[in-house]
Amino acid sequence: MQGPPGVGKSHLLCGLGIRAIQLGFSVQYFRFDELLTALRADAHLPPVMLKKRKYMSTALLLVDEMGDDPMSREDASLFFRIVNYRYGARRHDHHHQQEHPRLDRAARR
């Protein structure tokens, strides 16, 4: 979501997280700068080790306060490492689809 400060973007994000929790999903909330700090610290880890990190092991990852500044190529690569792991290769994992079919359907929409 994009918009000027004070229009409710963060409030809506938290509301979506609360609803996901009510539906039984695990949720993690990060400000983008905090997530990026964690990603930089874990950059040396192989993908198999990343699955133990809280930003990888939760059903729904909420990222707030991304801002308008462009990311460096390195930071973008770290961020999209999450996207690729969570929604790329794992999308075809049968267990993952069995565990969270409603979330998968919502993500496809």
C-alpha positions, -999 to +999 in steps of 0.1 A: +000+000+000+011+035-007-002+068+006+006+099+026+013+096+063-018+093+086-043+077+062-043+043+080-019+020+061-002+007+093-036+004+110-050-017+082-019-039+082-023-045+119-060-052+114-052-078+087-027-094+111-052-096+139-078-112+116-052-138+104-044-146+141-082-150+148-083-175+119-055-195+134-025-183+114+009-173+129+018-137+122+050-117+125+051-079+122+083-061+112+092-025+104+112-028+072+144-014+087+143-040+115+137-068+090+165-056+068+189-056+098+179-092+105+183-101+068+218-086+067+228-105+099+216-137+083+229-131+048+256-158+052+231-185+061+222-211+035+184-212+026+179-244+047+189-226+078+167-196+071+136-216+077+142-214+115+141-176+115+109-160+126+105-141+094+105-174+075+086-197+099+054-177+103+023-181+081+020-144+075+048-118+074+037-082+077+063-056+066+055-020+074+073+014+069+091+004+037+093+041+027+099+056-007+137+054-009+150+029-034+168-002-020+203-010-029+208-040-051+222-060-021+192-051+001+167-059-026+184-093-031+181-100+006+145-090+007+135-110-024+153-140-009+124-141+016+098-138-012+115-165-032+118-189-003+083-183+012+063-181-020+084-195-047+099-229-040+076-236-010+045-229-031+048-263-046+054-280-013+024-303-007+027-301+031+027-263+030-005-263+009-022-287+032-013-267+063-025-233+050-048-237+021-068-205+028-037-184+030-024-199-003-057-191-020-056-156-007-020-151-018-030-162-054-058-136-055 
